[in-house]
Amino acid sequence: MIKQLFFDLDGTLLNSRGHVSPANQAAIQKTSCDISLVSARAPQEMLSTVRSLNLTGPQVAFNGGLVFIATKKGYRVLEKMALSQLSARVIMAAVMMYFPQVSLSYYDQFNWYVPHYNDIVRQEQARNGLVPRLKSPAAACAEPSFKPLKIMLTIPDAMLVAPLQSLLAGLNLPDIAVQQSGHAYGYDFIEITHRNAQKAHGVQFILRQKKLSASAAAAFGDGQNDLPMLESVGLPIVMENATPVVQAQAAFVTKSNDDDGVAHALFTHPALKEVS
């Protein structure tokens, strides 16, 4: 029996406007399963959704770089894995030099940083409700206390994805994980975290904590960065809006994120109907 559900946010639980639909919210609140969100987002960006769904268990941010539980005043960290300052500095300097048209953001546990404001940053600010701090990567990485948890590259032209990935691979940094999180809001995204900070790590952390096997868990996703998570559960469910590569890993393909795909799976898949 399925006892634990894992949900990606953008492109999966959230629709293209960045909201949980009423149908998805009602379906989630009806299920008897424990629920964890597993996202590339920062915990501050996840809290409104966590609270709107009344989730009290562990949640996964930064693609597995941070596991937390929401509290009344914020959140409590259960585990985190940061990039080295050296790797972060090298990556951001290279991207800014060779791909100035790519919008760069970076995060520590408490803040979202940008080297400069642009339209992409303003759009992201409107979606997540956070205010970024304007700070050069070199200045941030010069501070001994700075612990970078994620670098996010927002790519306005899909033709830039492959050369950007080639640049990152050519840096030969063994301690990083480079993951493409898919296409959303009109952009492609590449996220860089600690090499062990992948969604599978967060999923496995929670399953160990709850003493559950992979067969007792289902996961919903749409992006390439969801593949490790989907491979870590007994029932991988993929959205119709995912690419064919991601859909190929699904035990069940549900409707798109704009067609209440989460609710559709919860109410129609035999293994989920019995817990919904």
N, C-alpha and C positions, 0 to 999 in steps of 0.2 A: 504493500500500500504506500502511496505517495504521502509523505509527511512534511516535506520541506519544498518550498517553491523559491526559485531565484529569478529575478526580473532585471534585465537591462532596462535603462531608462530611455534615452534618445533613440527614436526609431522603433521602439518596442512598446513599453508601457505608455510613453508619452506620444501624443499625436504630433502632426507636423507643426502645430501651433505651440508645442511644448507643454501641453496639459494632459492630465489624466481624465479621460472621458467619463461621464456619469455611468455609462454601462460597465466600463472596466472597474471603476471604483466599487460599484455595487457587487460585481462578481468577486472581487478580491475580499470584500468584507463578509461575503457569504461563505467562503471556503473555511474549512477547519484546519488547513495547513498553516504552519509557520511560514513567514514570508521575509525574505531579505532582498533588498535592492543591491545590484552589483553594477557599478557605474564607473566610467572614466571621470566623472565629475568630482569636484571637491565636496567634502562633507557639508560645507555651508550651503552649497547649491542643492543638496539632496534633502535638507532638513524639512523644507516646506512639504515635500511629497511624503516623507516619512511620517510627519505629524498628521497630514490630511488623511492618511490611510491607517492611523493609529498603530503604527508598527513599533513594537517594544524590544525586539530582538536585535542581534548584530547586523550591521549593514556594511557594505564594502564600497570604498571610494578609491579614486586614483587607479582604477584597473587592478585593484588588489594591493596597492601600496599602503592603504590604511584601512583598518577594520575598526568600527566604532559602534557605540550605542547612544542613541539620542537621550538627552536629559532635559529637564525643564528649562535650563539656562543655556544649553548648547549641546555638547556631546562629550562622551568619555572614550578615549582611545584604548582599544584592546591590543592593537599591534600596528606598527608602521615600519616601512622600509624606504629610506631616502637614497637618492642618487648621490654620488660623490660630487663635491664642488668642482673638482677638476673636470669631470666628464660634462657636467652641466655647462661650465664655462666654455669648453671646446665646442660643444654642440651649438650653443646659442651664437657664438662668434661666427661659426661657419655659415649658419643659416642666414644671419643678418648680412654677411658679406656677399654670399652667392645667390640668395633668394630674397631680395628686399621686398618683393611683392607679396611674400607670405607673411601673414600676421602671426607674431610670436607672443605667447603668453607663458608664464611659468608660475609655479605655486609652491608654497611651503604649507605647513599645517594650518596656518592662520590667515594667509593672505594670497590674493591673486595679484600678480605683477605684470606690467606691460612696459616695454621700452619706450613706446609712444602710442598716442591715441590715433585711431583710424576708424573708418566706418564699420569694419568687422568687430572691433572692440565695442563700439557703441551698440551694435546689434546684440552682441552677447550680453552686455550689461542690461539691456532691456529685457532679455529673456531670463537672466538669473537673478536680477535684483541686487547684485553685488557691485561695489565700487572698486575698480582696480587701483593699485598703487603704481604711480609712475616712477620707475626705477630702472637704471641700466643694469643688464645682467652682470657686467663687470663689477659694478659697485656692490650688488647683492652677494656675489660669489667671493668678494673680498672680506665679508663679515664672517668671523669664525663660527658664529651661532646659526648661520643660514643653513637649513637642511632642505634642499629642493626635493619635492615629492613627485612633481610631474612637469614636463615641458609639453605644451600643446602648440601644434602648428596648424593654423587654419588656412586652407589652400583654395584660392579663388578660381583656379584653372586646373581641371583634372589632368591636363597634359604635364603639369609640374610634379605630379605624384611620383612617377617612376624616377626622374632624375634626382628628386629630393631624397628618395629612399637609397639611391646609389651613393649620394653624398654621405648620408649617415652611415651606410655600410663601410664606406671607404675610410671613415674615421678610426675604424678598428678599436672600438671601445668595448671590452669584453663584459663590462658590468652593467650594460643597458639592455632594455627590451624596447624595440621599436614596433609599434602596432598601429595599423590603420583601422580606425573605428567606423569607417563607412562614410556615406554621403547624407548630410542632413542640413536643412535650412539653406540650401543652395551652395554648400561648400563641402570639400573633402577635408578629413582630419587625420593627422598623424600625431600620436602621443608617445612620448619617451618617458619611461620609468625605470626603476631598478630592475635588473634582469629577472628577479624572482617576483616582481610585482605584476603578476598576471591574474586575470579573473579566476583562473583555476585555483590559485593559491588561496584566495578569499573564500571560495566555495569549500575547499577542503578544510580550511580552518574552522568554518562553521559546522561542517559535518562531524569533524572530530570532537568539537566542543559538545555537540548534542548526541554523540555516540550513534550516528546514523550511517548507514551504508549508502553508496552512490545510488543503488537501486531504489532507495526511498526518497529520491529527490528528482525534481523536474526543473529545467531551466528554459527561459524564454530569451531569445536574442535575435539580432539582425545583422551585426557587423562582424568583420574579420576578427576584431579583438574579442568577440564573444566565443570564438571557436574553442579555446581552451576550457571555458566554462561549460560549453555544450558537451564536450568530451568527458567531463568529470561527473556527469549525472546519468541516471538510468533512463530518463525520458527527456531528450533534447527537442525543444519545440522552436521552430524558426518562423519568422514573420514572412508574409507574402512579398513584402517590399525589400527583402534581403536579396543579395546577389545569388546567382545559381551556385557559386562555390560554397556559400554558407548554407543554402537550402539543401545541398547534397549531404550535409551532416545531420539532417533532421530525421527524427522518427515520425514527426508530424509537422506539416506546414499549415499554419493557421492563416487567417485573414490579415490584411495589412494593419499597420498601427493607426491608420485613419479610418479603419472599418471595425474597430473594437475587437482586434484579433485576440487579445488576451482573454476577454470575456467569451469569445467564440470557442477557444480551446478549452477553457474551464468548464463550459457547459456541454461540449460535444465529445471530447476525447474520453473514451471509456474509463481510463485510469484516473481522470480528474473529475469526472461526473460524480463518482462515488464519494468524493470529499468536498463537493461544492453544493 
